Amino acid sequence: MKNSQVYVTTEELSNLIKYDCRTIRERLKDSVLFEGVHYIKPFGGRKILYDWEAIKRDMCKFSANAMGIPMANGGVSHG
């Protein structure tokens, strides 16, 4: 069975999403990127590895809803 998860460092993620490393660490981590969903700390250490597939999935999901009008039932109207 093939593991589909691709883990990247903060620096690699910075290159992929075109955000500064500092912005990722100070503004995105724990506000839109969550431990156990978007990143892990292997072996309980300090190093952080980001799950690129989860970030891509959620980045596109929220981007698609950005231009819509939120509905009371949780859906989105696109006009």
N, C-alpha and C positions, 0 to 999 in steps of 0.2 A: 504494500500500500504506500502510495506516494504522499509525503507531507507537503501540503500546499502552502503552509505558512512560510513567509519570507521575513526574517527579522533583520532590521537595519539599525545602525547607530544613529545618534542625534545628528551627526555630521552628514551621514548618507541621507537621512530623511530631509535635512535642510536642502540638499541638492535636488531631491525629488519634488518637493512642494514649494521650493523657492521662498522659504522663510528663513530668517537668520536663526542660528542655533540658540542664541539667547532668547529670542521670541518663543521658540518651541519650549524651552525650559521654563521660562518665566510667565508666559501668557497662555500657551495652549495646553501644557501638561496639567492635568487635574482640573481643567475647566471644560475642555472639549475632547481631550485625549485622556482616557481613564485606564488606571492600572487593572490588569486582568482582561481588558477589552482591547485596548490599543497598544499597550506596552506591558512588559514584564521586567522583573528584576531577577535574573537568573541566580539560582543558588542563594537567594536572600542577600545578595551583595548590593553594592551601590550602583553598579553599571546598569544602564537602562537600554533595553532593546525594544524597538517599536515593531509592531506587526503591520507590515506594509499593506497586506491585503485588507485588513480591517479598516485601516485609515483610508485607503482608496474607496472602499465600499461606503463608509460613512461620509466622507468628504463629498462624494457625488450625490448621495442621498439628500444631504442638507442643501447642496447647491441646487438641485432640481426643485426643491420646495421654496427656495428663496424668492422666486418671482410669483409665487401663488398667494392667494388670499386664504388664511387659515379659517377653517369651518369649525362650528361648535362640536361636531361629531369626531373631530380629529383629522378629517380629510383636508384637502387643499383644492381650492377652485383656481383654475388657470384663466379665468375671465370668460 
